[in-house]
Amino acid sequence: MEAILSKMAPFSKRTILFVDTLGDMTKIDDVMRVLGLKPHVVHSVAEVVDKDKCPHVDTIVVDTLNMVSGLVFGIGSRVFFSFF
C-alpha cells in the first residue's frame, strides 16, 4: 500500500467528480480518500450543471456510459472521462 500511496502523492488533494447514478455499493469514494484524493459525489447530471454546488474538478469518473453524453452537453465538450 505504501508504494501505491507514494505513486499517488503527486495527485493528492485533486478533486474527483464521481457521478454515481447506480448507487455505488463498493464505497469507491472511500478508496479515493485513502489514495489522497478528494471525491465529490453526485447522483445526477443536474447536480453537475449547478456550478454553485459543484467544485472545480480535475477528473470525472462515471458509473455508466449513458452519463457521458449528458455530461458533455451539460458542462461542455472539453472533458476527459475515466471509466471503471
N, C-alpha and C positions, 0 to 999 in steps of 0.2 A: 504494500500500500504506500509505503514511503517513496518508492520510485515513481509511482503514478502521481503522487502529490507534488513531487519536485518537477515533473514534466508539466504539470498544470499550473505551476507557480506564475509563469508569465501571463496567464489568463485570469488570475484570481481577481475577484470583485467585478468581473464582467457580468452584465445583466443579460440574462437569457429569458426571452419571452417563450413560455410554453403554452401553446393553445391546446387545451385539454377538453375536447368535445366528447370523449368517450368515457369520462370518469375514471381516470387512471387509478389503478389499484396497486401499482408497483412502487409507488412513492418515489418516482424518478426525481421529483423536486427535492426530496431529502438527499438523494445521491448527488445532485448538483451542488447542494450546500456543502456536503462533505468534501467535494472537489474544490471548494473555494469560490464557487460561482454564486450569483445572486438570481435565483429564479423568480420570475414574475408570472404567476399562473392566471390565465383567463379561460373562460369556458365558451366563449363565442367571439366571432369576428366583431360584433357590435362593441364589445369591451375594448378592442384594439383601436377602433376608429376614434374613440373619445380620447384625444391626446392629453386631456387634463388628468385622466386616470391611468394612462399608460406611460411609463417612463421611457426615456431613450434606451433602446436595446442594442446589444451587439450581435446577437444571434437569435433566430426564431426557430423553435422546434415545434412541429405539428404532429398530431397523433393520427392524422388521416390525410391522404392526398386530396380529398374533397375540399379541405380547408385552404389549399394553396391558391386556387383561383379567387376565392373570396378575399384572401389577404392581399393579393396583388391588386385587385380592383379597389380594395378598401384603403390601403395605405401607400400605394404607388408601386411602380414596376422595378425600382432599384432595391430588390430584396433578395437575400440569399437564404436558402432553406436547408435544414437538416432533417432527415427522416430516420426513424428508428422503428 
